[in-house]
Amino acid sequence: MDIPVTVFRGLRFTSPKEQTTLEKVLNDIKSDKWKDRVLKCHNDIKHKDWLPCFTPTGSFTHRSIKGLEYYNGIICLDIDHVENPSDLKQEVKKLPWVHAAFTTPSSKGLKVIVRTNSTPENYRRTEEKVAAMFRDAVNFVRDNHCKDIARIQFISYDPDLYYNPESEVIEQERMSLEEAYKIAEKNKMTHILEDFLKESPGMATSDIIEDFMLHYNLRS
């Protein structure tokens, strides 16, 4: 499954090392490739800052939201302060919409990867939807500071990494008309939004809103 992601040499690097696939990164995490370097983090988490990292959400030309070249629909939840990540992983395996899950370099957290059909414009709402689904299913809350689309994730070592290539794809959470009007008003474009709505009478409102947001490169 060719889901594009970008790899960086480390936390202090903003230019990509390589463009690759999510499956390749997951295979590396499951293998011994980073084993020695990750195991050092178990004793001293400061070593984590020197680990390679990647953007599970897609391809980037540089490490920032402006560098987003292609969003692949992935949502990555960062679950911290987990006493027994292996037990949580067993619970996660029961969820048909979890694409992958692996233990973090600290050995006290879990990364949970979910496929969606979201667009960049609907990323925030879709991420919140997925986070709520996860919370309701396993009673764990994701880190609220690690949820933006350009957030990097450190590689890790987890020989028991969970991977489900046939995972269900979560439907994106689309913007409401009320939200669209607020964004249009903020950008002094209310009249343009209304023109979009009038000129597409047979089109779904959610599709019109997405066209409007994409056309003018607006974000919520």
C-alpha positions as CSV (number, residue, x, y, z in Angstrom):
1,M,0.0,0.0,0.0
2,D,1.7,3.2,-1.2
3,I,0.8,5.9,1.3
4,P,3.4,8.6,0.8
5,V,5.2,10.1,3.8
6,T,8.4,12.2,4.3
7,V,11.4,11.2,6.5
8,F,13.6,13.8,8.2
9,R,17.1,13.1,9.7
10,G,16.0,14.4,13.1
11,L,14.1,17.0,15.1
12,R,16.5,19.8,14.2
13,F,16.3,19.2,10.4
14,T,13.6,21.0,8.3
15,S,14.6,19.7,4.9
16,P,13.5,16.1,4.0
17,K,15.9,13.2,4.0
18,E,13.7,11.2,1.7
19,Q,10.2,10.7,0.4
20,T,9.0,7.1,1.1
21,T,5.9,5.2,2.0
22,L,4.2,4.6,5.4
23,E,4.5,0.9,4.9
24,K,8.3,1.2,4.5
25,V,8.6,3.2,7.7
26,L,6.4,0.8,9.6
27,N,8.5,-2.1,8.4
28,D,11.7,-0.3,9.6
29,I,10.1,0.2,13.0
30,K,9.2,-3.5,13.3
31,S,12.7,-4.5,12.2
32,D,16.0,-4.1,14.1
33,K,17.0,-1.1,12.0
34,W,16.6,1.5,14.8
35,K,16.7,-0.9,17.7
36,D,19.9,0.1,19.4
37,R,19.2,3.8,19.2
38,V,15.6,3.5,20.4
39,L,16.5,1.3,23.3
40,K,18.8,4.1,24.6
41,C,15.7,6.2,24.9
42,H,14.2,3.8,27.4
43,N,16.9,4.8,29.9
44,D,17.4,8.5,28.8
45,I,14.6,10.1,26.8
46,K,17.0,12.9,25.7
47,H,18.3,10.5,23.1
48,K,15.0,10.8,21.3
49,D,15.8,14.2,19.9
50,W,18.5,12.6,17.7
51,L,16.2,9.9,16.2
52,P,14.9,10.2,12.6
53,C,11.3,11.4,12.4
54,F,8.6,11.3,9.7
55,T,5.4,13.0,8.8
56,P,2.7,10.3,8.7
57,T,0.2,12.7,7.2
58,G,1.9,13.0,3.8
59,S,4.6,14.5,1.6
60,F,6.3,17.7,2.6
61,T,8.9,19.9,0.9
62,H,10.0,21.2,4.3
63,R,8.8,20.7,7.8
64,S,5.9,23.1,8.2
65,I,2.2,23.4,7.2
66,K,3.3,25.5,4.2
67,G,5.5,22.6,3.1
68,L,2.6,20.3,2.7
69,E,2.7,18.9,-0.8
70,Y,0.2,16.1,-0.5
71,Y,-2.1,15.0,2.4
72,N,-2.6,11.3,2.4
73,G,-5.7,11.2,4.7
74,I,-3.8,9.7,7.7
75,I,-4.6,10.7,11.3
76,C,-1.9,9.8,13.9
77,L,-3.0,9.8,17.5
78,D,-0.2,10.3,20.1
79,I,-1.2,8.4,23.3
80,D,1.2,9.3,26.2
81,H,1.7,8.1,29.8
82,V,0.6,4.5,29.1
83,E,1.7,2.2,31.9
84,N,1.4,-0.9,29.7
85,P,1.4,-0.1,25.9
86,S,1.2,-3.8,25.0
87,D,-2.1,-4.2,26.8
88,L,-3.5,-1.1,25.1
89,K,-2.2,-2.4,21.7
90,Q,-4.2,-5.5,22.3
91,E,-7.4,-3.4,22.8
92,V,-6.5,-1.3,19.7
93,K,-6.3,-4.5,17.5
94,K,-10.0,-5.0,18.1
95,L,-10.8,-1.7,16.3
96,P,-11.4,-2.3,12.6
97,W,-10.5,1.3,11.6
98,V,-7.0,1.2,13.2
99,H,-4.4,0.9,10.4
100,A,-1.3,0.6,12.6
101,A,-0.1,1.0,16.2
102,F,3.4,0.9,17.7
103,T,5.1,1.7,21.0
104,T,6.9,5.1,21.2
105,P,10.7,5.5,21.9
106,S,10.0,6.2,25.6
107,S,8.3,2.7,25.8
108,K,5.5,4.5,27.7
109,G,3.2,5.6,24.8
110,L,1.5,4.4,21.7
111,K,1.2,5.9,18.2
112,V,-2.1,5.0,16.6
113,I,-2.5,5.5,12.8
114,V,-5.9,5.7,11.2
115,R,-6.9,6.1,7.5
116,T,-9.5,8.7,6.6
117,N,-10.8,10.3,3.3
118,S,-10.2,13.7,4.8
119,T,-8.9,16.7,2.9
120,P,-6.5,19.3,4.5
121,E,-9.4,21.7,4.9
122,N,-11.3,19.1,7.0
123,Y,-8.3,17.7,8.8
124,R,-8.9,19.4,12.2
125,R,-12.6,18.3,12.4
126,T,-11.7,14.8,11.2
127,E,-8.9,14.5,13.7
128,E,-11.2,15.4,16.6
129,K,-13.8,12.9,15.3
130,V,-11.1,10.1,15.3
131,A,-9.8,11.1,18.7
132,A,-13.3,11.0,20.2
133,M,-13.9,7.5,18.6
134,F,-10.6,6.3,20.2
135,R,-11.5,7.8,23.6
136,D,-14.9,6.2,23.6
137,A,-13.5,2.8,22.4
138,V,-10.6,2.3,24.8
139,N,-10.9,5.2,27.4
140,F,-7.6,6.8,26.5
141,V,-7.1,10.4,25.4
142,R,-4.6,11.5,22.8
143,D,-2.1,14.3,23.5
144,N,-3.8,17.5,22.7
145,H,-0.5,19.2,21.7
146,C,0.4,16.7,19.0
147,K,-2.6,16.9,16.6
148,D,-1.7,19.4,13.8
149,I,-1.3,18.1,10.2
150,A,2.4,18.9,10.0
151,R,3.3,17.2,13.3
152,I,6.4,14.9,13.0
153,Q,6.5,11.6,14.7
154,F,9.7,9.9,15.8
155,I,10.6,6.5,14.4
156,S,10.7,3.7,17.0
157,Y,11.4,0.1,17.6
158,D,8.5,-2.3,18.1
159,P,8.9,-5.9,16.9
160,D,5.2,-6.4,17.9
161,L,4.0,-3.4,15.8
162,Y,0.4,-3.9,14.7
163,Y,-0.5,-3.4,11.1
164,N,-3.8,-3.9,9.3
165,P,-3.6,-3.0,5.6
166,E,-7.3,-3.7,5.2
167,S,-8.3,-1.2,7.9
168,E,-11.6,0.7,7.4
169,V,-11.4,4.2,6.1
170,I,-13.1,6.8,8.4
171,E,-15.4,9.3,6.7
172,Q,-14.2,12.8,7.0
173,E,-16.0,15.3,9.2
174,R,-17.0,18.1,6.9
175,M,-17.4,21.8,7.6
176,S,-20.8,23.2,8.4
177,L,-22.3,26.1,6.5
178,E,-22.1,28.2,9.7
179,E,-18.4,27.5,10.1
180,A,-17.9,28.4,6.4
181,Y,-19.6,31.8,6.9
182,K,-17.5,32.6,9.9
183,I,-14.3,31.9,7.8
184,A,-15.7,33.9,4.9
185,E,-16.6,36.8,7.1
186,K,-13.1,36.8,8.7
187,N,-11.5,37.0,5.3
188,K,-14.1,39.5,4.0
189,M,-15.3,37.0,1.4
190,T,-18.9,36.5,2.5
191,H,-20.3,37.7,-0.8
192,I,-18.0,35.3,-2.7
193,L,-19.2,32.3,-0.6
194,E,-22.8,33.3,-1.4
195,D,-22.0,33.5,-5.1
196,F,-20.6,29.9,-4.9
197,L,-23.8,28.7,-3.2
198,K,-26.0,30.4,-5.7
199,E,-24.1,29.2,-8.8
200,S,-24.3,25.5,-7.8
201,P,-28.0,24.8,-7.0
202,G,-27.8,21.1,-7.6
203,M,-24.6,20.5,-5.7
204,A,-24.3,19.3,-2.1
205,T,-23.6,22.2,0.3
206,S,-20.6,20.4,1.8
207,D,-19.1,20.0,-1.7
208,I,-19.6,23.7,-2.5
209,I,-18.0,24.7,0.8
210,E,-15.0,22.5,0.1
211,D,-14.6,23.9,-3.4
212,F,-14.8,27.4,-2.0
213,M,-12.1,26.6,0.6
214,L,-9.8,25.0,-1.9
215,H,-10.2,27.7,-4.5
216,Y,-9.1,30.4,-2.2
217,N,-6.7,28.2,-0.1
218,L,-8.6,28.9,3.1
219,R,-8.2,26.8,6.3
220,S,-10.3,26.6,9.4
